[in-house]
Amino acid sequence: MLVSQRPEALLLLADGTVFRGRAIGASGITTGEICFNTGMTGYQEIFTDPSYTGQIMALATPHVGNYGVKADEVEGPRISIAGLVVKKFSEVWSRPGGEGSLDDYLKAQGIVGISDVDTRKLVRHIRDNGAQNALISSSEMDLQVLKKKLAAVPDMAGLELSSKVTTAKEYEIGPADGAFRVALVDFGVKRNIERCLAERDCRVRVFPMSTPLEALLAWKPDGIMLSNGPGDPGAMPASVKLVRSVVDSGLPVFGICLGHQLIAESVGMSTEKMHHGHRGINHPVKDLTTGRDEVTSQNHGFVVRRADAEKNAAVEITHVHLNDGSVAGFRLKDRPVFCVQYHPEAGPGPYDSRYLFDRFVENMRNAVRVERNRPKNLPAGMAGA
């Protein structure tokens, strides 16, 4: 049987660079910030990670689609990427338990993509010239028309995007009689974060990002989790204010990715946009508290300014990225609050960093123990004074 050639498509970068290829997914035009992920597997988890909202994803691995899609390999309620760029796209898929083709999956959710692109050249271009806005079109080929459309797209710096992906209402997961209660503030949470907490005997209630501290505390949590999410943390003053109140609550707090950045902003440290970000499943990080190196899953285009962390007397840098020395994690010295820039829950990626969930659980266990031993006539935080 002859397979018809897919229609032409093009990828236009803000600096005027053009890549031509073949259309995949839905037909149309899409825009966003171009980024790349170096992972060689886990494309469905990448596409459904809410942190990728507003971004066109270029995959560095050359073969995409060959193992299809599966319902339980999603990290969010829908595909979050704005568009997809690949080299070789497979419309034929095969694996036990698979449920359909990637092409049908993209079409069903209206995701525009392009294949047959020299992604090695594209990745080198992004590394040399930095992340920038881009456009994929399979319905309009007039470059002058497309350049005008691309020029109107806002830059990622200054964009607040978490409100587009946060849950609309509270929900709970995990064992009903779990040993610990975790209030999880959803800035774009990945399902695997929820799973990792539930696996550690935590009952988790997920709250919309606009939930005030009083409502979080009314549920009587033993700890608070601040999730990952998309956009510029410097454009989220209301969330920074909420996180500041969370940090000051005295409860154990664990922040991941955007949650990490918001904790930094809440204690007076700045975040800044990176040249092209960290996205992949093989990024090396050193845990300075143990001297242990770990291979991590990462997805971020903003980072905590290292100079700010180094001069903040209340902060201890606990993790550093071994490729560029950027801040990969820190803790507050005077309270049970810690966070990391990367994704210890993986999905996709290695499990090297899952011990961080155990640290969070241990912090909650210690806090519960202290509270139980506190004399009834002493306010919280003064046990043993």
C-alpha positions in Angstrom: 0.0 0.0 0.0 1.4 3.4 -1.0 1.5 6.0 1.8 0.7 9.5 0.7 3.3 12.2 1.4 2.2 14.5 4.2 1.7 18.2 3.3 4.5 20.7 3.5 5.0 22.7 6.7 7.5 25.3 7.9 9.1 26.4 11.2 9.9 30.1 11.4 12.1 31.5 14.2 11.9 35.1 15.5 15.4 35.8 14.1 14.2 35.0 10.6 15.6 31.4 10.4 13.3 29.0 8.5 13.2 25.2 8.5 11.0 23.4 6.1 9.5 19.9 6.5 6.3 17.9 6.6 3.1 18.5 8.6 2.2 16.2 11.5 -0.7 16.5 13.9 -3.4 19.0 13.3 -3.3 21.4 10.3 -2.9 25.1 11.1 -0.6 27.7 12.7 0.8 27.7 16.2 3.1 30.0 18.0 5.2 29.9 21.2 8.7 29.9 22.6 11.0 27.3 20.9 12.8 25.0 23.3 14.4 21.5 23.1 14.4 18.4 25.2 17.4 16.0 25.1 15.5 13.0 26.5 15.4 9.9 24.3 12.2 8.5 25.7 9.1 9.7 27.5 7.7 12.0 24.8 4.1 11.6 26.0 5.0 12.6 29.6 6.9 15.6 28.1 4.0 16.8 25.9 1.5 16.6 28.8 3.7 18.4 31.4 1.8 21.6 32.2 5.2 23.4 32.7 5.5 23.4 28.9 2.5 25.6 28.3 3.3 28.2 25.7 6.3 26.4 24.3 7.0 24.7 21.0 8.9 21.5 21.7 11.8 20.3 19.6 12.9 16.8 20.4 16.6 16.0 20.1 16.0 12.3 19.7 15.7 11.5 16.0 12.8 8.9 16.1 9.5 9.9 17.6 6.1 8.2 17.6 7.3 4.6 17.2 5.8 3.4 20.5 2.5 5.3 20.2 0.6 6.6 23.2 -0.9 5.1 26.4 -3.5 6.6 28.7 -1.6 6.2 31.9 1.5 7.9 30.7 0.2 11.5 31.0 1.4 14.1 33.5 -1.5 16.5 33.0 -5.1 16.7 31.8 -4.2 17.3 28.2 -1.2 18.1 25.9 0.4 21.3 27.1 3.0 22.0 24.4 2.1 24.6 21.8 3.6 22.7 18.9 6.0 19.9 18.1 9.2 19.7 16.0 10.9 16.3 15.2 13.2 14.8 12.7 11.7 11.3 11.8 8.0 10.9 12.7 6.6 7.4 12.8 3.0 6.9 11.9 3.4 3.2 12.6 3.6 2.3 16.3 3.9 -0.9 18.3 4.2 -2.0 21.9 2.3 -4.1 24.4 -0.4 -2.0 26.1 -0.2 0.8 23.5 -3.5 2.5 22.7 -3.0 4.5 19.5 -0.7 6.5 17.3 1.0 9.7 18.3 -0.3 11.4 15.1 -3.9 10.7 16.0 -3.3 11.9 19.6 -1.9 15.2 18.3 -4.8 15.7 15.9 -7.4 14.9 18.5 -6.0 17.7 20.7 -5.4 20.2 17.9 -1.6 20.2 18.2 0.3 21.5 15.1 3.6 20.0 14.3 6.4 19.6 11.8 8.7 16.6 10.9 11.7 16.1 8.6 13.5 19.0 10.2 17.2 18.8 10.9 16.8 18.9 14.6 20.5 18.7 15.3 21.0 22.0 13.4 17.9 23.5 15.2 19.2 22.5 18.6 22.7 24.0 17.9 21.0 27.2 16.6 19.0 27.5 19.9 22.1 26.8 22.0 24.1 29.5 20.1 21.3 32.1 19.8 19.1 31.4 22.8 15.4 30.6 23.2 13.1 32.7 21.1 9.6 32.8 19.8 8.7 30.6 16.9 5.9 29.6 14.6 4.9 26.4 12.9 2.5 26.5 9.9 1.0 23.9 7.7 -1.8 26.0 6.3 -0.1 29.3 5.3 3.3 29.4 3.5 3.6 33.2 2.9 6.6 34.2 5.0 5.6 37.9 5.1 2.2 37.0 6.6 3.8 34.6 9.1 6.4 37.1 10.2 3.8 39.6 11.0 1.9 37.0 13.0 5.0 35.9 14.9 6.0 39.5 15.7 2.8 39.9 17.7 3.6 37.0 20.0 4.6 38.1 23.6 7.9 37.0 25.0 8.0 34.3 27.7 9.8 36.7 30.1 7.0 38.6 31.9 4.3 36.0 31.1 2.1 34.5 33.9 0.8 31.2 32.6 0.0 29.1 35.7 -3.5 30.5 35.9 -4.1 28.7 32.5 -3.4 25.2 34.0 -4.1 25.3 37.7 -7.0 23.2 38.8 -10.4 24.9 38.9 -11.5 23.1 42.1 -9.9 21.2 45.0 -9.5 17.4 44.8 -7.9 14.7 46.9 -5.8 11.6 46.1 -3.9 9.0 48.1 -4.9 6.8 51.0 -7.9 8.2 52.9 -6.3 7.3 56.2 -2.8 8.3 55.2 -0.2 9.0 57.9 0.3 12.6 56.6 -1.8 15.3 55.1 -0.2 17.4 52.3 -1.8 20.5 50.9 -0.5 20.8 47.4 -0.7 24.2 45.7 -1.2 23.6 42.0 0.7 25.9 39.7 0.7 23.2 37.0 1.3 20.0 38.9 2.5 16.8 37.3 0.6 13.7 38.2 3.8 11.9 39.3 4.3 14.4 42.1 0.9 13.4 43.4 1.8 9.7 43.0 5.1 10.0 44.8 3.3 11.6 47.8 0.5 9.0 47.8 3.1 6.2 47.6 4.6 7.6 50.9 1.3 7.2 52.7 0.2 10.9 52.2 -3.3 12.0 51.8 -3.1 14.9 49.3 -5.5 17.7 48.7 -4.7 19.7 45.6 -5.7 23.4 45.8 -6.0 26.1 43.1 -3.1 28.5 43.0 -5.2 31.4 44.2 -6.2 29.6 47.5 -5.4 31.7 50.5 -3.2 30.4 53.4 -6.2 30.3 55.7 -8.0 27.8 53.4 -4.9 25.6 53.2 -4.5 25.6 57.0 -8.2 24.9 57.5 -7.7 21.4 56.1 -5.1 20.9 58.9 -2.2 19.7 56.7 1.1 18.3 58.1 3.0 19.9 55.2 2.6 22.0 52.1 3.9 21.2 48.6 4.4 23.9 46.0 4.3 22.4 42.5 6.0 23.0 39.2 4.3 25.2 36.5 4.8 27.3 33.5 5.8 31.0 32.9 7.9 33.6 34.5 8.0 33.5 38.4 8.9 37.2 38.3 5.4 38.0 36.9 3.5 36.3 39.7 3.4 38.9 42.6 0.1 37.4 44.1 1.7 33.9 44.1 4.9 35.2 45.7 2.8 36.8 48.5 0.9 33.5 49.0 4.2 31.6 49.1 5.7 34.0 51.6 2.7 33.3 54.0 3.2 29.6 53.4 6.9 29.8 54.3 6.1 31.8 57.4 3.4 29.3 58.5 6.0 27.1 60.3 4.8 24.0 58.5 7.2 21.8 56.4 7.3 23.0 52.8 8.7 21.4 49.7 8.9 23.3 46.4 9.6 21.9 42.9 10.7 23.9 39.9 8.3 26.9 39.8 7.6 26.3 43.5 11.3 26.5 44.1 11.5 29.8 42.2 8.5 31.3 44.0 10.1 30.4 47.4 13.2 32.2 46.3 11.2 35.3 45.2 9.4 35.2 48.6 12.6 35.5 50.6 14.1 38.3 48.6 16.0 36.4 45.9 15.6 37.2 42.2 15.0 34.8 39.3 16.2 35.3 35.8 15.6 33.9 32.3 18.2 31.5 31.1 19.8 31.6 27.7 18.1 28.4 26.5 17.2 26.5 29.7 17.6 23.0 31.0 15.3 20.3 29.5 16.1 16.6 29.5 16.4 13.5 31.7 20.2 13.3 32.1 21.2 16.5 33.9 23.9 16.0 36.6 23.3 17.6 40.0 25.3 17.4 43.2 23.6 17.2 46.6 26.0 19.3 48.7 24.5 18.0 51.9 25.7 14.4 51.2 28.3 14.9 48.4 26.2 12.5 46.3 25.8 13.1 42.5 22.5 12.3 40.9 21.2 12.2 37.3 18.0 14.3 37.1 15.0 15.2 35.0 14.8 18.9 34.3 12.5 21.4 32.6 13.0 25.1 33.2 13.8 28.3 31.4 14.2 30.4 34.5 16.6 30.0 37.4 17.4 31.6 40.8 20.1 34.1 40.6 23.1 32.5 42.3 24.6 35.7 43.6 21.4 36.4 45.5 21.4 32.9 47.1 25.0 33.2 48.1 24.6 36.5 49.9 21.3 35.5 51.6 22.2 34.6 55.2 19.0 32.7 55.7 19.6 30.4 52.8 21.8 27.3 52.3 22.4 26.2 48.7 22.0 22.4 48.9 22.2 21.4 45.2 24.1 22.7 42.2 23.9 21.8 38.5 27.2 20.3 37.6 27.2 21.6 34.0 26.9 25.3 34.7 27.0 25.7 38.5 23.5 27.1 38.6 21.4 26.8 41.8 19.5 23.5 41.7 18.2 23.5 45.3 18.3 25.4 48.6 16.8 25.3 52.1 16.0 27.9 54.7 18.2 27.6 57.7 15.6 28.6 60.3 12.6 26.6 59.2 11.7 23.2 57.6 11.5 24.6 54.0 13.5 23.3 51.1 13.1 23.1 47.3 14.8 22.0 44.1 14.8 23.4 40.6 14.5 20.0 38.9 11.9 17.2 38.9 12.6 14.5 41.6 9.3 12.8 40.6 10.7 12.2 37.1 8.1 11.1 34.6 10.1 10.8 32.4 13.5 10.4 33.9 15.6 8.5 36.4 14.6 7.9 40.0 17.9 9.2 41.6 16.2 12.1 43.3 13.1 10.5 44.8 14.8 10.6 48.2 13.7 14.2 48.4 10.1 13.1 48.9 11.4 11.0 51.8 13.1 14.1 53.2 9.8 16.0 53.1 8.0 13.1 54.8 10.7 13.0 57.5 10.3 16.8 58.0 6.5 16.3 58.5 7.2 13.3 60.9 9.5 15.5 63.0 7.0 18.4 63.0 4.2 16.1 64.1 6.4 14.6 66.8 7.3 18.1 68.2 3.7 19.2 68.1 2.5 16.1 70.0 5.2 16.7 72.7 4.5 20.5 73.0 3.0 21.4 76.4 -0.6 22.5 76.1 0.1 26.0 77.5 2.9 26.8 75.0 2.3 28.3 71.6 3.4 26.4 68.5 7.2 26.7 67.9 8.1 26.9 71.6 8.4 23.3 72.6 11.3 22.8 74.9 11.9 26.6 75.4 
